[in-house]
Amino acid sequence: FSGSEATAAILSRAPWSLQSVNPGLKTNSSGEPKFTKCRSPERETFSCHWTDEVHHGTKNEGPIQLFYTRRNTQEWTQEWKECPDYVSAGENSCYFNSSFTSIAIPYCIKLTSNGGTVDEKCFSVDEIVQPDPPIALNWTLLNVSLTGIHADIQVRWEAPRNADIQKGWMVLEYELQYKEVNETKWKMMDPILTTSVPVYSLKVDKEYEVRVRSKQRNSGNYGEFSEVLYVTLPQM
């Protein structure tokens, strides 16, 4: 449908039925450009990404453009503005720096090609928060069982180095996962609010992989996992 029809459709829904942008990749069965992810690492900036696939065997001829509008107090802005930065977040993306980002104001965005709308989403920035991975993982040995078969370790890490997190404006919840190197299934520990947790009853003379990810407290969107920490427990 036309741009004016898309505008009317979006504005008629907002703000009561805001649609969260799925943080994961979605299949584009139509072949048209489609939003794949919108993400804010720290509630101060965000970016949106889309596919630019082949449609009916030929590349989409028209340029892909992103437009956005946001609610001002109780009303939605009638004006659609074009993406402020198509470069900083990579190919097929739009980056919104802190000047264009507000936690309290919901957004609607749309992709257009040849003057027509091909995809649209509405969301608040808080809904799309996915923190950067935790950093600086390390471990220390706590104790070894009397039989010498099992050992307990303490795993520590640091929060992502974002201003909101460092200043305490955004509280993170962490999930640690671990497994033996030759296993395929990760064991998940209960989420915690601290950057340190003991892991009990690991087998000595085995090598383990440990990783940690985080999410904003009271939010359902985990960010990417940290780099894997390798833990080797020599036989005592």
Backbone bond lengths (Angstrom), bond angles and torsions (degrees), N, CA, C in turn:
res aa  C-N    CA-C-N  psi(-1)  N-CA   C-N-CA  omega(-1)  CA-C   N-CA-C  phi
1 F - - - 1.459 - - 1.517 109.92 -
2 S 1.328 118.21 170.19 1.460 122.19 -172.51 1.504 111.46 -75.83
3 G 1.350 115.10 167.17 1.459 119.59 179.12 1.505 112.22 -61.50
4 S 1.334 118.04 -39.48 1.457 119.88 -179.98 1.516 111.50 -66.96
5 E 1.345 116.38 -36.83 1.460 119.60 176.81 1.519 111.34 -67.71
6 A 1.345 116.87 -37.73 1.469 120.22 177.58 1.516 110.32 -64.26
7 T 1.348 115.95 -41.73 1.456 120.06 178.82 1.522 110.55 -59.41
8 A 1.334 116.47 -47.26 1.458 120.17 -179.20 1.516 111.35 -63.12
9 A 1.346 116.35 -39.39 1.458 119.78 -178.93 1.510 111.67 -65.70
10 I 1.337 116.77 -43.47 1.457 120.56 -179.01 1.522 110.81 -67.40
11 L 1.333 116.00 -46.12 1.455 119.15 -177.40 1.515 111.69 -66.44
12 S 1.321 118.05 -30.08 1.456 120.09 179.38 1.516 111.66 -70.12
13 R 1.345 117.20 -27.37 1.461 120.47 179.34 1.512 112.38 -83.64
14 A 1.321 117.13 -37.47 1.450 120.81 -172.08 1.524 110.06 -73.01
15 P 1.364 119.60 150.85 1.464 123.04 -5.24 1.513 113.57 -95.55
16 W 1.346 118.39 8.86 1.457 119.74 -167.51 1.505 113.76 -74.77
17 S 1.313 119.05 -21.82 1.462 120.03 -178.53 1.512 111.00 -128.82
18 L 1.330 115.91 50.97 1.455 119.73 179.36 1.518 109.73 -59.62
19 Q 1.341 116.80 134.15 1.451 121.61 179.82 1.519 109.30 -101.21
20 S 1.327 116.58 125.56 1.461 120.10 177.07 1.512 108.66 -73.89
21 V 1.339 116.27 140.93 1.454 120.44 174.20 1.513 108.41 -78.22
22 N 1.321 116.97 126.21 1.457 122.05 -179.57 1.515 109.43 -62.58
23 P 1.363 118.61 123.46 1.461 119.99 -179.36 1.521 113.37 -69.03
24 G 1.332 117.64 -17.68 1.452 120.08 179.76 1.516 111.85 -93.30
25 L 1.325 115.83 165.23 1.455 121.03 178.92 1.514 109.88 -71.41
26 K 1.339 116.79 135.60 1.450 121.29 179.54 1.524 109.73 -113.64
27 T 1.319 115.94 146.11 1.453 120.64 -179.89 1.522 110.28 -70.74
28 N 1.301 115.70 134.00 1.451 121.37 178.83 1.525 107.97 -103.96
29 S 1.328 116.55 90.91 1.455 120.08 -174.59 1.519 112.33 -76.65
30 S 1.319 117.90 -23.93 1.455 120.70 -176.94 1.522 112.74 -80.52
31 G 1.313 117.56 -19.86 1.448 121.22 -174.96 1.511 113.06 85.21
32 E 1.337 118.34 -9.39 1.455 121.60 177.13 1.524 109.78 -76.29
33 P 1.336 117.70 153.76 1.471 119.62 172.21 1.531 110.64 -53.99
34 K 1.304 116.61 141.58 1.464 121.16 -174.26 1.518 109.84 -149.08
35 F 1.327 117.74 140.87 1.460 121.17 176.47 1.519 110.11 -62.66
36 T 1.326 116.37 134.86 1.460 121.52 177.23 1.521 112.59 -110.86
37 K 1.342 117.32 -31.99 1.464 118.74 -177.65 1.517 110.23 -164.55
38 C 1.326 115.37 138.59 1.458 121.97 164.97 1.521 106.76 -123.55
39 R 1.316 116.99 133.24 1.466 120.61 -172.85 1.513 110.94 -145.06
40 S 1.337 115.00 137.88 1.457 122.40 170.41 1.520 108.17 -119.28
41 P 1.337 119.34 121.63 1.471 120.34 -179.12 1.522 113.46 -77.79
42 E 1.349 117.17 -22.73 1.464 117.94 -171.41 1.531 113.99 -151.35
43 R 1.334 116.97 16.07 1.468 123.39 178.02 1.526 113.65 70.01
44 E 1.328 117.70 4.84 1.468 120.99 178.73 1.525 112.45 -106.69
45 T 1.317 116.55 -24.08 1.458 123.10 177.76 1.519 108.01 -140.46
46 F 1.334 116.86 164.68 1.463 119.52 170.56 1.517 109.61 -156.73
47 S 1.320 115.91 164.11 1.459 121.80 178.12 1.515 109.22 -140.67
48 C 1.317 116.37 152.22 1.457 122.68 176.43 1.527 108.93 -125.17
49 H 1.331 115.76 141.89 1.464 122.14 -176.87 1.520 109.51 -124.88
50 W 1.329 116.02 154.89 1.453 120.16 179.57 1.521 110.47 -146.76
51 T 1.325 115.45 162.00 1.459 121.50 174.21 1.525 108.48 -82.30
52 D 1.321 115.69 158.73 1.463 121.27 174.28 1.521 106.13 -140.95
53 E 1.329 114.59 72.23 1.458 120.82 -167.90 1.524 112.89 -91.86
54 V 1.308 114.50 172.75 1.461 121.19 177.04 1.526 108.86 -76.48
55 H 1.326 116.48 132.81 1.460 121.45 -179.10 1.530 109.26 -116.89
56 H 1.333 116.22 116.99 1.466 121.88 -179.27 1.534 111.52 54.74
57 G 1.343 115.38 37.65 1.450 120.60 172.92 1.511 115.39 85.40
58 T 1.327 118.52 -4.70 1.462 120.73 178.75 1.510 109.94 -129.13
59 K 1.325 116.06 149.74 1.455 121.06 179.19 1.526 109.57 -65.81
60 N 1.328 116.14 140.25 1.459 119.88 178.23 1.525 109.07 -54.65
61 E 1.345 116.55 123.78 1.456 120.77 -171.18 1.525 113.01 -73.35
62 G 1.315 117.41 -39.34 1.454 120.04 -176.07 1.510 112.10 -81.75
63 P 1.335 117.57 151.67 1.462 120.09 176.61 1.528 111.05 -66.12
64 I 1.321 116.02 142.82 1.460 121.08 177.52 1.528 108.23 -87.27
65 Q 1.317 116.03 126.18 1.459 121.08 179.62 1.520 109.83 -126.11
66 L 1.327 115.69 144.76 1.460 121.27 174.99 1.521 109.09 -108.82
67 F 1.322 115.40 133.09 1.461 121.73 174.59 1.524 108.79 -122.91
68 Y 1.319 115.69 150.58 1.466 119.65 -179.67 1.523 110.27 -139.00
69 T 1.326 114.16 155.73 1.458 121.83 171.56 1.517 106.60 -141.91
70 R 1.300 117.69 157.43 1.459 120.57 -179.37 1.521 110.30 -144.30
71 R 1.327 114.11 156.74 1.452 119.12 -176.19 1.519 110.65 -77.33
72 N 1.310 116.21 133.34 1.461 122.76 176.63 1.525 107.39 -111.34
73 T 1.333 116.96 111.86 1.476 124.55 -171.10 1.529 108.51 54.67
74 Q 1.339 118.43 -115.32 1.460 120.52 -177.33 1.525 113.16 -99.12
75 E 1.324 117.95 0.12 1.452 120.69 -176.11 1.531 110.64 -118.02
76 W 1.323 115.88 150.06 1.450 120.96 174.33 1.519 109.52 -87.96
77 T 1.332 115.38 133.62 1.455 120.50 177.37 1.528 109.63 -61.97
78 Q 1.318 117.23 130.21 1.457 121.14 -179.84 1.529 110.96 -74.05
79 E 1.326 116.15 -24.07 1.462 120.44 -174.67 1.528 111.09 -82.55
80 W 1.325 116.64 129.32 1.459 122.29 172.24 1.521 108.42 -94.64
81 K 1.318 116.36 128.09 1.459 121.50 179.81 1.521 109.34 -110.00
82 E 1.337 116.07 147.64 1.459 119.13 -178.94 1.521 110.55 -81.89
83 C 1.323 114.40 155.56 1.474 123.13 177.84 1.524 111.40 -44.02
84 P 1.344 117.93 130.08 1.460 120.06 -178.97 1.529 114.69 -77.21
85 D 1.367 118.31 -17.40 1.463 119.77 -174.13 1.526 109.23 -158.29
86 Y 1.337 116.41 105.04 1.463 121.41 178.98 1.534 112.57 -89.48
87 V 1.330 118.40 0.42 1.459 121.44 -169.26 1.532 113.52 -105.97
88 S 1.319 117.62 -47.52 1.472 121.56 -165.30 1.521 114.71 -62.16
89 A 1.321 119.29 -29.67 1.470 121.63 -177.94 1.520 112.55 -96.68
90 G 1.342 117.64 5.23 1.457 120.73 177.16 1.515 113.20 101.01
91 E 1.329 115.04 -173.68 1.462 121.49 -176.18 1.526 110.73 -66.61
92 N 1.319 116.09 145.66 1.465 122.62 178.26 1.528 111.87 53.43
93 S 1.308 115.99 53.11 1.461 120.11 -177.51 1.521 110.27 -151.65
94 C 1.326 114.35 164.99 1.458 122.18 173.00 1.521 108.07 -134.25
95 Y 1.319 115.99 131.50 1.463 121.75 -178.31 1.525 109.76 -110.25
96 F 1.324 115.52 132.17 1.464 122.46 177.33 1.529 108.19 -113.44
97 N 1.323 117.04 110.83 1.463 119.08 178.60 1.524 110.00 -78.60
98 S 1.325 116.57 -175.15 1.469 120.71 -173.25 1.529 112.51 -62.40
99 S 1.332 117.52 -23.99 1.466 120.23 179.13 1.527 111.85 -69.51
100 F 1.342 116.49 -23.69 1.461 120.74 -177.15 1.523 112.80 -108.95
101 T 1.343 117.37 5.35 1.458 121.32 -173.79 1.518 110.87 -113.42
102 S 1.319 115.65 132.84 1.463 121.54 175.27 1.517 108.90 -140.98
103 I 1.330 116.39 130.05 1.454 121.51 178.95 1.521 111.33 -66.88
104 A 1.315 116.52 -38.50 1.460 121.14 -170.03 1.524 113.63 -82.78
105 I 1.328 118.38 -12.20 1.462 120.99 -173.22 1.526 110.34 -109.05
106 P 1.335 119.35 119.30 1.470 121.17 176.56 1.533 111.69 -68.43
107 Y 1.337 114.41 153.44 1.466 121.65 -178.54 1.529 109.84 -120.69
108 C 1.309 115.69 151.01 1.457 122.21 162.21 1.521 107.12 -124.17
109 I 1.331 116.46 138.61 1.456 121.78 -179.83 1.520 108.58 -130.18
110 K 1.338 116.28 153.94 1.454 120.27 176.78 1.519 109.63 -146.10
111 L 1.337 115.49 147.88 1.463 123.11 172.94 1.519 107.96 -99.50
112 T 1.327 116.10 136.20 1.458 119.57 177.60 1.524 110.31 -126.28
113 S 1.319 114.96 151.20 1.456 122.24 175.30 1.519 107.58 -146.52
114 N 1.331 116.05 128.24 1.470 120.67 -177.43 1.522 112.34 54.38
115 G 1.321 116.17 33.86 1.459 120.96 176.48 1.510 114.99 84.68
116 G 1.331 118.15 -4.79 1.462 121.47 -179.80 1.513 112.16 -108.19
117 T 1.316 117.89 149.65 1.466 122.70 178.41 1.522 109.78 -83.03
118 V 1.346 116.70 127.78 1.464 121.28 -179.66 1.522 112.54 -109.42
119 D 1.326 118.28 -18.99 1.468 121.18 174.73 1.516 108.57 -161.15
120 E 1.352 116.59 154.26 1.456 120.95 -178.35 1.520 109.71 -153.55
121 K 1.316 117.04 149.39 1.458 123.37 179.67 1.514 109.36 -148.09
122 C 1.323 115.94 152.87 1.459 122.17 171.43 1.525 108.65 -128.46
123 F 1.322 117.40 144.60 1.463 121.47 -176.94 1.522 109.52 -167.37
124 S 1.320 115.15 166.40 1.465 121.36 166.55 1.523 107.57 -107.51
125 V 1.308 117.79 153.38 1.466 121.26 -177.66 1.525 110.97 -60.56
126 D 1.328 117.18 -36.67 1.463 120.11 179.97 1.529 111.85 -60.20
127 E 1.321 117.36 -29.74 1.467 121.19 -178.99 1.525 112.84 -72.29
128 I 1.314 117.99 -21.14 1.472 120.54 -173.44 1.529 111.99 -110.71
129 V 1.336 117.80 16.06 1.460 120.27 178.47 1.526 110.07 -69.61
130 Q 1.317 116.54 124.18 1.459 124.18 171.72 1.523 106.87 -137.67
131 P 1.334 117.65 105.35 1.469 120.28 -173.36 1.527 112.47 -64.47
132 D 1.330 115.13 156.81 1.455 120.96 170.08 1.528 109.18 -63.07
133 P 1.331 118.44 161.62 1.467 120.38 -178.10 1.532 112.03 -65.80
134 P 1.335 117.18 147.58 1.467 120.26 169.08 1.526 109.94 -58.93
135 I 1.327 116.51 156.72 1.464 121.25 -175.27 1.526 110.64 -127.93
136 A 1.337 115.03 170.09 1.474 123.81 171.78 1.521 113.04 56.11
137 L 1.332 117.50 48.07 1.466 119.65 176.73 1.525 110.59 -68.53
138 N 1.336 116.02 140.30 1.462 121.51 173.91 1.520 108.81 -153.00
139 W 1.333 116.11 168.90 1.459 119.31 -179.11 1.517 110.97 -144.18
140 T 1.319 115.12 155.69 1.466 122.01 174.57 1.524 108.68 -134.56
141 L 1.318 115.34 150.58 1.468 121.26 178.74 1.518 109.63 -79.83
142 L 1.330 116.34 130.03 1.467 120.78 177.01 1.523 111.27 -91.27
143 N 1.309 116.66 -55.87 1.472 120.23 178.99 1.519 110.31 -164.70
144 V 1.324 115.22 166.03 1.457 123.23 177.54 1.518 107.87 -120.26
145 S 1.330 116.71 141.65 1.464 120.36 -179.32 1.525 110.73 -64.31
146 L 1.331 116.72 159.21 1.459 121.75 -179.44 1.525 111.85 -61.54
147 T 1.322 116.13 -28.30 1.466 119.63 178.88 1.526 111.99 -80.14
148 G 1.326 116.63 -13.80 1.460 120.36 -178.63 1.507 113.74 75.67
149 I 1.351 117.00 14.80 1.457 120.50 -176.57 1.525 111.84 -95.84
150 H 1.325 117.38 -32.65 1.462 122.03 -176.05 1.525 110.89 -124.93
151 A 1.320 114.76 157.74 1.463 120.52 177.98 1.532 108.85 -142.76
152 D 1.333 114.39 155.11 1.466 121.64 176.39 1.528 108.76 -113.47
153 I 1.313 116.43 141.38 1.460 120.66 179.13 1.531 110.30 -128.74
154 Q 1.315 115.86 162.18 1.464 122.13 172.80 1.526 107.82 -114.40
155 V 1.331 116.93 125.24 1.461 121.87 178.81 1.524 108.54 -105.24
156 R 1.346 115.65 133.82 1.467 121.35 179.11 1.521 109.56 -128.28
157 W 1.323 115.20 156.68 1.471 121.26 177.55 1.516 108.81 -156.13
158 E 1.320 114.93 175.83 1.462 120.48 176.56 1.523 109.60 -117.98
159 A 1.318 115.61 149.93 1.462 121.00 177.67 1.519 109.85 -68.84
160 P 1.334 117.71 155.80 1.468 119.79 172.87 1.523 110.18 -54.99
161 R 1.301 116.41 146.01 1.466 120.40 -174.72 1.524 111.18 -88.23
162 N 1.308 115.79 68.04 1.455 122.31 175.89 1.520 109.45 -111.11
163 A 1.319 116.19 146.84 1.459 120.81 -173.94 1.527 112.34 -59.28
164 D 1.333 117.31 -45.27 1.464 120.19 -177.60 1.521 111.54 -61.12
165 I 1.346 116.34 -37.58 1.460 120.48 -179.22 1.519 110.34 -73.19
166 Q 1.321 117.03 -46.15 1.455 120.94 -178.59 1.527 111.52 -62.14
167 K 1.314 117.64 -34.76 1.461 121.60 -179.52 1.528 112.59 -86.57
168 G 1.316 117.04 -3.12 1.457 120.19 177.77 1.513 114.87 82.61
169 W 1.336 117.42 11.69 1.461 120.11 179.99 1.526 111.86 -79.03
170 M 1.318 116.22 -19.41 1.459 121.01 176.77 1.519 108.26 -129.60
171 V 1.317 117.72 120.42 1.466 123.09 -178.18 1.523 108.79 -95.34
172 L 1.344 116.04 128.82 1.453 121.38 -177.96 1.522 111.64 -102.33
173 E 1.309 113.85 148.38 1.458 123.01 173.76 1.525 106.32 -115.80
174 Y 1.337 117.18 133.43 1.460 121.73 -173.68 1.529 111.34 -112.19
175 E 1.336 114.26 147.14 1.464 121.06 173.80 1.517 108.93 -126.50
176 L 1.324 116.47 121.23 1.469 121.78 176.87 1.519 109.56 -98.25
177 Q 1.332 115.73 137.76 1.452 122.41 175.17 1.530 108.81 -126.86
178 Y 1.325 116.88 147.10 1.459 120.29 178.79 1.525 110.15 -149.74
179 K 1.341 114.93 158.94 1.464 121.24 176.71 1.515 109.29 -164.36
180 E 1.324 116.10 161.82 1.456 119.39 170.43 1.524 108.86 -68.85
181 V 1.310 116.07 150.34 1.468 120.49 -174.85 1.518 111.94 -56.74
182 N 1.322 118.32 -37.51 1.469 120.71 -175.85 1.525 112.77 -88.36
183 E 1.328 118.38 2.87 1.455 121.00 177.95 1.534 110.36 -91.67
184 T 1.313 115.80 161.25 1.461 120.33 178.90 1.524 112.68 -107.26
185 K 1.321 117.64 -24.19 1.464 120.86 -175.98 1.526 110.61 -98.35
186 W 1.334 116.12 128.50 1.458 121.52 178.61 1.526 110.49 -84.75
187 K 1.325 115.53 141.98 1.468 120.94 172.53 1.528 108.17 -92.90
188 M 1.320 116.47 130.77 1.459 121.40 -177.45 1.525 110.47 -103.60
189 M 1.324 116.09 134.82 1.454 121.02 174.19 1.521 109.50 -96.34
190 D 1.322 116.45 160.42 1.457 120.64 179.75 1.526 110.53 -62.91
191 P 1.327 118.02 144.46 1.468 120.61 178.66 1.525 111.80 -60.66
192 I 1.338 115.48 144.19 1.466 121.53 179.70 1.529 109.35 -134.14
193 L 1.335 115.74 164.57 1.454 121.36 179.45 1.517 112.36 -102.58
194 T 1.344 117.83 -7.36 1.457 122.13 -179.14 1.521 110.70 -95.96
195 T 1.323 117.30 168.43 1.463 122.26 179.24 1.532 111.05 -105.12
196 S 1.313 115.74 33.28 1.459 121.31 178.81 1.522 108.45 -157.57
197 V 1.346 116.02 138.67 1.462 119.10 -179.71 1.532 109.48 -154.49
198 P 1.346 117.96 140.55 1.468 119.95 174.85 1.524 110.77 -81.61
199 V 1.327 115.42 145.78 1.459 122.13 174.33 1.524 106.87 -120.79
200 Y 1.314 116.89 121.39 1.456 121.66 -170.18 1.529 112.83 -102.88
201 S 1.319 114.02 156.39 1.469 124.11 169.13 1.524 114.04 57.90
202 L 1.323 115.65 45.65 1.457 119.49 171.52 1.523 108.81 -83.54
203 K 1.319 116.15 146.12 1.451 120.29 -178.14 1.527 110.00 -78.71
204 V 1.326 115.95 132.67 1.465 118.99 176.42 1.529 108.72 -72.29
205 D 1.307 115.50 161.75 1.459 122.17 -177.51 1.535 112.17 63.38
206 K 1.343 115.72 24.93 1.458 121.83 176.29 1.528 108.96 -127.60
207 E 1.326 115.97 157.43 1.458 120.57 175.57 1.529 109.02 -112.47
208 Y 1.323 115.38 134.10 1.463 121.40 -176.99 1.530 110.57 -118.52
209 E 1.330 114.28 154.56 1.459 122.30 170.95 1.524 108.43 -110.73
210 V 1.315 116.14 135.60 1.466 121.98 -179.78 1.523 108.30 -128.74
211 R 1.319 117.11 136.70 1.458 121.52 175.63 1.532 109.24 -142.72
212 V 1.327 115.36 156.97 1.464 121.04 -176.72 1.526 108.63 -137.17
213 R 1.313 116.08 141.28 1.459 121.36 171.92 1.524 108.93 -132.95
214 S 1.315 116.24 168.32 1.460 119.25 -175.87 1.517 110.95 -140.78
215 K 1.305 115.09 162.50 1.458 122.09 173.86 1.520 108.11 -145.27
216 Q 1.304 115.34 160.60 1.453 120.06 173.73 1.524 108.41 -65.81
217 R 1.323 116.72 135.84 1.459 119.43 -179.88 1.526 110.17 -58.58
218 N 1.336 115.15 137.42 1.471 122.75 -178.16 1.532 112.93 70.17
219 S 1.335 116.30 16.91 1.462 120.76 175.34 1.518 108.66 -121.67
220 G 1.334 117.27 151.23 1.458 119.73 -175.05 1.512 115.41 -95.87
221 N 1.337 118.92 2.87 1.451 121.19 -172.85 1.529 112.52 -103.31
222 Y 1.336 116.55 102.90 1.458 120.55 175.05 1.522 110.06 -74.40
223 G 1.324 115.84 146.83 1.447 121.61 173.09 1.520 111.14 -84.40
224 E 1.322 116.28 -171.88 1.466 121.43 179.00 1.529 110.61 -68.78
225 F 1.344 115.04 155.72 1.459 120.22 177.18 1.528 110.71 -72.73
226 S 1.310 114.30 155.05 1.459 121.01 172.77 1.519 109.97 -68.73
227 E 1.320 115.88 172.59 1.462 119.35 169.03 1.530 108.56 -63.46
228 V 1.330 115.98 150.30 1.465 120.27 -177.64 1.525 110.75 -72.90
229 L 1.322 115.25 133.36 1.465 122.00 172.83 1.515 108.49 -98.24
230 Y 1.338 116.74 128.00 1.471 120.60 179.27 1.521 109.76 -98.27
231 V 1.319 114.43 130.43 1.470 121.40 -178.21 1.526 108.19 -119.63
232 T 1.331 116.86 117.54 1.463 121.57 177.77 1.518 109.10 -111.33
233 L 1.318 116.91 124.91 1.460 122.00 -179.00 1.527 108.63 -109.91
234 P 1.322 117.27 100.37 1.476 119.54 -179.63 1.518 110.41 -67.66
235 Q 1.325 115.73 150.37 1.466 120.98 179.55 1.527 108.88 -66.11
236 M 1.320 115.32 131.55 1.474 120.82 -176.57 1.526 109.55 -89.82
